[in-house]
Amino acid sequence: MADIPIESIKRLRELTGVGITDAKQALTDAGGNFDKALEQMRQKGLTKAEKRGEREARSGLIGSYVHDGRIGVLVEVNCETDFVAKTDEFKELVKDLTLHIAASDPADVPALLEQEFIKDPAKTVGDIVKEANAKLGENIVVRRLARFELGQTT
């Protein structure tokens, strides 16, 4: 396929975080099929993300959310650098995780990662974290969480 539309290259680049050359190559390899190229890029990114899992993650954010004064959530999400912790993508991940915890009441972090993600039930919370890991290029770890509900005893 000779010509790949620049709009497709830009869109693939935005969704995956790869360079223009890599996005164009993925589209070329996929015969111009955007969905196929996106899936291939995500698979490559997730493979790299799994390798990053061995690196230490001690920066990050503690996210909080209070729903109607009745449910409160705290979650610690770690990454490798303060630079990534300050990005909008990382902040959005932390926010999404607090909303998920408030809505689904997971008992702990392993149970949280295996749950269907409330915003996209086709994916697990672990999938969302891996996707952020691939996009941001760092190891991301959901370290711990706490959920409080008014009137609920432990």
N, C-alpha and C positions, 0 to 999 in steps of 0.2 A: 504494500500500500504506500503510495508515494506521498500524498498529502494528508496530514492529520490536522484537523481544525484547531487553531490556537485556543479557541474557547474550551475545547475538550482537554487540552494540555493544562490550561490554567485551572480548570475545575478539578482535575485529578491531582494537581500539585497542591491545591488548597485542602483537599480532603485527606491527603496522605502526608503532607509535609516534606515531600521529596523535591529535588531540584527539577528544573525544566527539562534538562536532558534525560533524566531518569523517567519522568512522566511521559515524554514523547516516545522513549524506547519501549516502555510498557505498553503504550497504545499501539505502537508498531508491531510488537510481538503478539498482541492480541488481535491483530488484523483490523484495528480501528474500533473494536467492540469495547465500549467504555466500561460496562459492568464487569467484563472478563478482566480487563486491565486493572480495575479497582480491586477485585478479589485477589489477583496475583500480587499486587503491591501490599495489600493487607497481610497476606500470608508471609511474604518476605519480612515485613515489619514485625509481625508477631513472633517469627522465628528469632529475629534479632532481640526482641523484647525479652524472650525467655532466657537468652544468654545474659542479658543485663541483670537478671534476677539475683545473680551472685554478688553484685556490687552493693556496697553499703549505702543505705539511704538514711541520713540523719537530719536533713533539712526538711522543710515542709510547712504545713499549716495545721492548726487546730480549727476546725469548722464548727459552727454552732447554728442551731435553728430552734426557734420556739414557735409552736403552733397554737395560736389562740389562747396562750397562757396556760394550756393544759398538758402539752407534751413538749419536752425539751430534749435536745440531742447535742452531744459533743462527739466529734470524731477526729482522730489524729491520723493524718495522711502524710507520709514521708516521701521525699525524693532525694536525689543526690546533692543538688545545689540550691542555694538561695535564689539564684537567677530563675530557675524553672518554677520555684515556689511562687514567684511574683508574676508569672504569666497568667493571662486571662483564662487560658485553657485549663491550667492546673486549678485555679480558683473555681472554675465552673465544675470541674470534677468533684472537688470537695463539697461544693454546694449541692450537687446532684446526690452525692452520698448521704448528706445530712437529711435531705428530703426522703430518700429511700429508707433510711433508718427510722425516721418518724412514721412513715406509712406502713412499714412491714415488721417492725419490732424483732430484728434478729437477736439471737441470744449472745453471739460473740462474732469475732472476725471470721473464722473459717465458715461458720454457717452463713454469714453475710455474703461471702464471695460465691457461694453455691446457689444463692437465691436468684430467681428471675428478676431482672432489673425493672422497676416500676414504670419507667419511661419507655422501655422497649422490651416486652416480655420474651421476645425471640432471643435475647441475650441474657447472660448471667451478669451479676455485678463483677465477677472476676474477668469476664470478657471486656467490660467497659474499662476496667483498670488496665488490662493488657493493651487495649487500643490506645489509651492515653500514654502508656509506657512507650509504645511504638511511635506515636506522633511526637512526643516530647523528647524522645531519645535518652531517657533516664529510667533507672529502676524506680518504680513507684510501689509503695507498700501501704496498705491500710493497717495501721499498727494496733489501734484499739478504739473502742467506742463505748459510749454510755447513753442510755435512753431513760428518761424519767417521764412518768405519766402521773398526773395528779390523782391522789387517792390510792395509787397502786402500792402494795407492799412487796418487798423482795421475796 
